[in-house]
Amino acid sequence: MGQFKTTPITRVKNISKEEFIEHYYKPQRPVLIEGLTKEWGAYKKWNLDYIQKRAGDQIVPLYDNKPAKDKESVYAPVKKMKLYQYIELLKTEPTDLRIFFYNILDSMPELIKDFEYPDIGLKFFKRLPALFFGGGNSKVFMHYDIDLPDSMHFHFHGNKSVTLFSPEQTKYLYKVPFSIHNIDKIDMDNPDFERYPALQFAEGIQAHMNHGDALFMPSGYWHYIKYLDGGFSMTLRALPRKPKRVLFMLYNVFVMRHFDNLMRRFRGQNWLDYKEQVAEKKTNKNLSK
Ligand SMILES: O=C(O)CCC(=O)C(=O)O
């Protein structure tokens, strides 16, 4: 058992568009910007009560910390609940139940007026502003985003911890083939270096997010997230522009995802076990290189 090697994220109070492009976007380095949301209505207004008041009768799909097994789809929720009731839970108990990807445009379009797309050099994809919710026990499994966006991730109400790993670290992380996650048996809070020796060479970046903080996660960056108390986040995404990244994105979304779902449907747990064995063998082999 051990701890990942991490360095703290670079935190800046404010940053100009030119500085952001030069020092973070172009070299694809993560950064936490504290002041990006200070002028937004959301900075003052967005808390759990505000969202709860607008919840109406909406029913939302909820996920927990357990990985999907056998033929279960990773996208299948563990339960559904009224948003109002779920937020009540967040306010009163450290639950592990999460909402993953709540599209603001479809579900609560009135929130759009509370924020602005930052003029920071990223071409944001305006059709998919998404909210994510979690409680004091919620963990978001280690993954990178399937469409490989450059993302700006904003946190509201509570605190969360985000551990990032660059795409270059993939060789140490036991990435599962035909997926965007690593072996789900790995305890990211207490990794077993004897069972998964390559993990001790991985070097991460640690970010602690408070209300209003904005975290730049460059394309393909792995992220493992822990909500430290009830709160919610918004991610604004800019789709990749480099031709190689665009091709990867198209492959992930239109080929890999469907192939994996098909194999899961036909071979169930055997497919998952096979992929895990491949991940382990391949990563341990990287170690001896
Ligand atoms: O914070 C969360 O709940 C998940 C966020 C996430 O995975 C993302 O923005 O890509």
The ligand as a Gaussian input file, in Angstrom:
#p B3LYP/6-31G(d) Opt

LIG

0 1
 O      -16.775000      16.245000     -10.808000
 C      -17.387000      15.283000     -11.241000
 O      -18.318000      14.757000     -10.639000
 C      -16.958000      14.674000     -12.557000
 C      -16.324000      15.657000     -13.479000
 C      -15.697000      15.042000     -14.682000
 O      -15.376000      13.870000     -14.720000
 C      -15.450000      15.897000     -15.848000
 O      -15.724000      17.100000     -15.821000
 O      -14.947000      15.342000     -16.848000

